[in-house]
Amino acid sequence: MVEFLRSRRLSMVEDSISVTYEDGSYRMEFIIMANAGASLSAMDFVAEELPNLPHVLNFTLEHSSRG
């Protein structure tokens, strides 16, 4: 996942990662930040590509601003 994000100029905020295991499945929650120079539509590309990653059954994306 880290390489997937890095290649798109995105990074995971390290202290935001939460992993839980319930009913035979793992759930990961984390915050992704756009690095300098990332495309404004970088998260749109991530939303299109995540369903194609092995073992990703579903996902939710939420946009927020630190400004």
Backbone as a chain_set.jsonl record, in Angstrom:
{"seq": "MVEFLRSRRLSMVEDSISVTYEDGSYRMEFIIMANAGASLSAMDFVAEELPNLPHVLNFTLEHSSRG", "coords": {"N": [[0.818, -1.191, 0.0], [1.953, 1.226, 0.764], [3.873, 1.745, -1.247], [2.154, 1.93, -3.432], [0.772, 4.301, -2.769], [2.925, 6.13, -2.592], [3.895, 6.198, -5.22], [2.015, 7.768, -6.359], [2.366, 10.222, -5.336], [1.403, 10.507, -2.76], [0.975, 10.054, 0.774], [0.839, 8.077, 3.775], [-0.327, 9.081, 6.891], [1.528, 8.404, 9.599], [0.801, 8.064, 12.397], [-1.897, 7.724, 12.186], [-2.896, 5.271, 11.583], [-5.032, 2.523, 11.934], [-5.784, -0.771, 12.733], [-8.07, -3.356, 12.731], [-9.569, -6.52, 13.602], [-12.261, -8.427, 12.711], [-14.956, -10.668, 12.568], [-13.59, -12.423, 10.816], [-12.275, -10.77, 9.017], [-9.928, -8.194, 8.187], [-9.74, -4.748, 9.017], [-8.666, -1.691, 7.894], [-7.873, 1.596, 8.732], [-6.897, 4.846, 7.875], [-5.167, 7.983, 7.404], [-4.584, 9.788, 4.464], [-2.228, 11.862, 2.949], [-1.644, 14.408, 0.536], [1.354, 14.855, -1.172], [3.747, 17.499, -1.842], [3.337, 18.793, -5.038], [1.591, 16.883, -5.901], [-1.084, 15.81, -7.945], [-4.169, 17.592, -8.25], [-6.283, 15.917, -8.604], [-5.503, 13.525, -7.53], [-6.581, 11.876, -5.509], [-8.905, 11.076, -6.757], [-7.913, 9.337, -8.682], [-6.928, 7.355, -7.001], [-9.315, 6.398, -5.921], [-10.381, 5.201, -8.179], [-8.542, 3.181, -8.658], [-8.28, 1.588, -6.323], [-10.308, -0.498, -6.124], [-9.199, -2.421, -7.757], [-7.053, -3.53, -6.474], [-5.597, -6.405, -4.954], [-7.37, -8.156, -2.429], [-8.789, -5.96, -1.467], [-11.85, -5.307, -0.403], [-13.848, -3.406, 0.055], [-14.132, 0.182, 0.36], [-13.897, 3.502, 1.743], [-13.759, 6.887, 0.97], [-12.972, 10.06, 2.199], [-12.908, 13.522, 1.922], [-10.92, 16.115, 3.23], [-9.664, 19.214, 4.541], [-6.668, 20.666, 5.662], [-6.394, 23.266, 5.988]], "CA": [[0.0, 0.0, 0.0], [2.816, 2.402, 0.848], [4.428, 1.997, -2.583], [1.012, 2.364, -4.231], [0.543, 5.715, -2.459], [4.119, 6.904, -2.91], [3.996, 6.388, -6.669], [1.004, 8.768, -6.721], [2.731, 11.393, -4.536], [0.568, 10.519, -1.567], [1.602, 9.329, 1.876], [-0.016, 7.722, 4.892], [0.08, 9.701, 8.148], [1.898, 7.225, 10.394], [0.066, 7.872, 13.652], [-3.331, 7.651, 11.91], [-3.227, 3.917, 11.148], [-5.76, 1.663, 12.868], [-6.104, -2.071, 12.151], [-8.909, -4.191, 13.59], [-9.949, -7.807, 13.034], [-13.613, -8.755, 13.148], [-15.702, -11.583, 11.693], [-12.722, -13.027, 9.804], [-11.731, -9.782, 8.083], [-9.181, -7.065, 8.723], [-10.191, -3.423, 8.611], [-7.627, -0.679, 8.052], [-8.275, 2.991, 8.606], [-5.735, 5.716, 7.927], [-5.264, 9.272, 6.721], [-3.654, 9.96, 3.348], [-1.911, 13.265, 2.659], [-1.03, 14.66, -0.762], [2.672, 15.465, -1.081], [3.941, 18.642, -2.729], [3.376, 18.433, -6.45], [0.564, 15.88, -6.24], [-2.186, 16.307, -8.761], [-5.394, 17.892, -7.513], [-7.202, 14.792, -8.758], [-4.804, 12.309, -7.111], [-7.496, 11.001, -4.765], [-9.83, 10.495, -7.733], [-7.231, 8.186, -9.262], [-6.889, 6.32, -5.964], [-10.662, 5.819, -5.853], [-10.568, 4.347, -9.353], [-7.603, 2.062, -8.646], [-8.401, 0.732, -5.142], [-11.059, -1.744, -6.337], [-8.394, -3.378, -8.522], [-6.006, -4.098, -5.632], [-5.978, -7.677, -4.33], [-7.821, -8.176, -1.037], [-9.597, -4.79, -1.101], [-13.247, -5.661, -0.614], [-14.57, -2.148, -0.045], [-13.397, 1.31, 0.911], [-14.587, 4.784, 1.825], [-12.874, 8.042, 0.899], [-13.532, 11.329, 2.662], [-12.002, 14.633, 1.662], [-10.89, 17.182, 4.215], [-8.579, 20.171, 4.327], [-5.98, 21.052, 6.894], [-6.291, 24.727, 5.95]], "C": [[0.862, 1.255, 0.0], [3.394, 2.741, -0.518], [3.34, 2.483, -3.537], [0.775, 3.857, -4.022], [1.717, 6.575, -2.887], [4.222, 7.183, -4.408], [2.985, 7.419, -7.181], [1.195, 10.078, -5.958], [1.787, 11.61, -3.359], [1.312, 9.782, -0.466], [0.581, 9.111, 2.989], [0.526, 8.433, 6.134], [0.28, 8.57, 9.154], [1.06, 7.024, 11.648], [-1.452, 7.82, 13.451], [-3.809, 6.232, 11.602], [-3.903, 3.131, 12.277], [-6.106, 0.376, 12.13], [-6.919, -2.856, 13.166], [-9.246, -5.48, 12.848], [-11.307, -8.184, 13.597], [-14.288, -9.641, 12.115], [-14.859, -12.12, 10.531], [-12.129, -12.067, 8.802], [-10.958, -8.702, 8.834], [-9.772, -5.773, 8.181], [-9.059, -2.452, 8.907], [-8.225, 0.701, 7.854], [-7.028, 3.843, 8.738], [-6.011, 6.997, 7.158], [-4.193, 9.33, 5.648], [-3.483, 11.451, 3.091], [-1.304, 13.35, 1.265], [0.31, 15.349, -0.528], [2.751, 16.654, -2.024], [4.037, 18.156, -4.168], [2.364, 17.38, -6.85], [-0.54, 16.544, -7.043], [-3.398, 16.576, -7.886], [-6.375, 16.733, -7.567], [-6.581, 13.47, -8.307], [-5.733, 11.355, -6.37], [-8.541, 10.389, -5.69], [-9.211, 9.254, -8.362], [-7.171, 7.035, -8.265], [-8.247, 5.622, -5.872], [-10.931, 4.889, -7.028], [-9.717, 3.09, -9.285], [-7.78, 1.109, -7.461], [-9.203, -0.544, -5.388], [-10.265, -2.821, -7.079], [-7.272, -4.006, -7.704], [-6.485, -5.407, -5.017], [-6.377, -7.461, -2.867], [-8.556, -6.915, -0.578], [-11.044, -5.123, -1.439], [-14.133, -4.432, -0.735], [-13.744, -1.047, 0.596], [-14.297, 2.534, 0.933], [-13.531, 5.877, 1.773], [-13.629, 9.27, 1.376], [-12.49, 12.407, 2.433], [-12.077, 15.64, 2.802], [-9.689, 18.069, 3.923], [-7.974, 20.514, 5.651], [-5.896, 22.554, 7.015], [-7.245, 25.436, 6.815]], "O": [[0.546, 2.232, -0.679], [3.405, 3.908, -0.91], [3.59, 3.361, -4.363], [0.596, 4.598, -4.989], [1.525, 7.636, -3.482], [4.595, 8.284, -4.813], [3.095, 7.887, -8.314], [0.309, 10.931, -5.934], [1.429, 12.737, -3.019], [2.19, 8.968, -0.75], [-0.395, 9.85, 3.124], [1.728, 8.382, 6.394], [-0.666, 7.87, 9.516], [0.647, 5.899, 11.928], [-2.21, 7.866, 14.42], [-5.001, 6.016, 11.383], [-3.417, 3.083, 13.407], [-6.656, 0.418, 11.03], [-6.515, -3.005, 14.319], [-9.213, -5.526, 11.618], [-11.486, -8.254, 14.813], [-14.195, -9.382, 10.915], [-15.347, -12.256, 9.41], [-11.53, -12.505, 7.82], [-11.292, -8.347, 9.964], [-10.24, -5.71, 7.045], [-8.553, -2.394, 10.028], [-8.989, 0.935, 6.917], [-6.193, 3.598, 9.609], [-6.955, 7.085, 6.373], [-3.04, 8.97, 5.884], [-4.455, 12.202, 3.024], [-0.542, 12.473, 0.858], [0.39, 16.317, 0.228], [1.91, 16.799, -2.911], [4.755, 17.199, -4.459], [2.283, 17.018, -8.024], [-0.873, 17.709, -6.825], [-3.63, 15.875, -6.901], [-7.208, 16.582, -6.674], [-7.081, 12.403, -8.664], [-5.674, 10.145, -6.586], [-9.017, 9.284, -5.428], [-9.888, 8.243, -8.554], [-7.343, 5.875, -8.64], [-8.315, 4.398, -5.759], [-11.638, 3.892, -6.88], [-10.117, 2.044, -9.796], [-7.459, -0.074, -7.583], [-8.807, -1.599, -4.893], [-10.62, -3.999, -7.033], [-6.603, -4.921, -8.183], [-7.639, -5.515, -4.604], [-5.763, -6.657, -2.165], [-8.912, -6.814, 0.596], [-11.416, -5.211, -2.609], [-15.066, -4.414, -1.537], [-12.767, -1.319, 1.294], [-15.314, 2.597, 0.241], [-12.515, 5.794, 2.464], [-14.782, 9.49, 1.003], [-11.312, 12.208, 2.726], [-13.161, 15.975, 3.279], [-8.807, 17.705, 3.144], [-8.677, 20.642, 6.654], [-5.395, 23.076, 8.011], [-7.242, 26.667, 6.858]]}, "num_chains": 1, "name": "protein.A"}
